[in-house]
Amino acid sequence: MSAGEYTLTAVDTAGIQHYIFGTNNLRQNVGASYLVDCVTGKWMVEALPPRHNVVDFDSGSFSGQQIEADELDAEVIYSGGGNAFVLFAQRELALEFARRLTRRVVLDAPGLQVVIAHRDFGWSAAPLGGPTGVMRQAADLLRARKASPRESVPLLGLSVTAACTYTGLPAVGTDDRRPIGVEPQAKVKAWPEAHHRLLCLVDHDLRGYDIPTDFDDFGRTRGESSYVAVVHTDGNAMSLRVQRVADRHPSVRDNRAYVLAMRAFSMSVRRAAVSALRATVAKLVESVSREDGKTLVGRVVELRDNKLPFRPIVFGGDDLTFVCDGRLGLALAAHYLKHFSEQELADGRCAHCRAGVAVVKTHYPFSRAFDLAAALCQSARDYIGDHAPDRELTAMDWHFAVGGLVRKLEEVRAEDYRVPREGSLCMRPVRISAPRGDWRSWETFTRIAREFQGGAEW
């Protein structure tokens, strides 16, 4: 290629929900989440050619060098929302990067699907931003490839093999004396580093307490303590906000400004998410008290082995998934949403978001619990779309799955929460930060709950 001719490479992962939440083994869930994060984080940086602009990816430190001015081989534009965009000085460098990254995934994260797309363009001839810019073209190509993935056919074993406890595929080793396949083995192997990363992030806020490493740490006793809450949060209209940044930089002259704006926006989302997570951990620690010789969290949940009943699984971007004691799920989700949505991102607007909270039995299939939380999060998204076309509203929905099998959310609410004349009896979703006088809010719900718990007369 001639001078000023670059290759834009886009990286994304596919099928990550099943990859992360397809088992009730917490170590595998956490390890899988960490491996997904590595693809557009640690491993991506390690696969780059020597001359690049990343100083410390975890802290969001970039050198400030520019590919068009400082003879870089590669410049990371941004990484966020599960995907990454990188500029390469030559197409061969981009192809070598793809080879190195995908080889790493095959070896260290078997079963994880990675999608990569390349677009060649002239820095002085084609705009990166704008509604039809190179970034949009690469993103569209990435989506098209994700929509029609190439199915892999695993080798089902030769001669006599043992079946993996978790997948049913041939085992390659053992975990706690149970046969384990290559994919679960990779997740378990990643567990210690994933746990260490979380501890480094929130260690100051823990104040000597620890984070659970197994679902048994949440308790297996009967009654209320046998429930866990699976909480899934997501930022509002993040893809639309990213496109608005692009639309503000539609010409070739805007290319450098667009790169800097996208990087700033991505890092501001990351800082807001980390800040909200740390604030949630700090709030949980502040709620610990001693009563009648017991150490309680929120005055209702007994602390066991000095471990807080709270475990983030997916974190660091605009979406977060965590598990906690069922009795703490709503309060912790509301606290996280409130803190996250109050922060201003690099585009000058607050980081509004939504959440779904599925409260289920401890033994409930984790993948289905997450699906329920995701459906509740979608319900909150629909509510936001109906009441705030600009998406500047934060809301939450929840459901208590007290039985075994659960019907689809819309079926449950259509059959169990609706009467002929009055219509729906369901107050949810609720706003987290609502205008004064709006009854369908978290503030109204908590006030009513306190009245019931306090035995006040009506």
Salt bridges, closest charged atoms under 4 A:
ASP12 OD2 - LYS146 NZ 3.15
ASP37 OD2 - ARG197 NH1 2.73
GLU46 OE1 - ARG104 NH1 2.71
GLU68 OE1 - ARG256 NH2 2.66
ASP73 OD1 - ARG51 NH2 2.82
GLU75 OE2 - ARG256 NH1 2.79
GLU75 OE2 - ARG263 NH2 2.81
GLU92 OE2 - ARG99 NH2 2.64
GLU96 OE1 - ARG99 NH2 3.00
ASP108 OD2 - ARG104 NE 2.60
ASP120 OD1 - ARG91 NH1 3.06
ASP140 OD1 - ARG136 NE 3.48
ASP140 OD1 - ARG143 NH2 2.21
ASP175 OD2 - ARG27 NH2 2.86
ASP176 OD2 - ARG27 NH2 3.55
ASP176 OD2 - ARG178 NH2 3.74
GLU183 OE2 - LYS187 NZ 3.09
GLU193 OE2 - LYS42 NZ 2.64
ASP205 OD2 - ARG278 NE 2.66
ASP216 OD1 - ARG220 NE 2.52
ASP217 OD2 - LYS307 NZ 3.37
GLU224 OE1 - ARG327 NH1 3.99
ASP234 OD2 - ARG354 NH2 3.62
GLU291 OE2 - ARG299 NE 2.92
ASP325 OD1 - ARG327 NE 3.06
GLU342 OE2 - LYS338 NZ 2.63
ASP347 OD1 - ARG241 NH2 2.86
GLU392 OE2 - ARG349 NE 2.79
ASP397 OD2 - ARG413 NH1 2.59
GLU415 OE1 - ARG407 NH1 2.62
ASP416 OD2 - ARG407 NH2 2.73
ASP438 OD2 - ARG431 NE 2.65
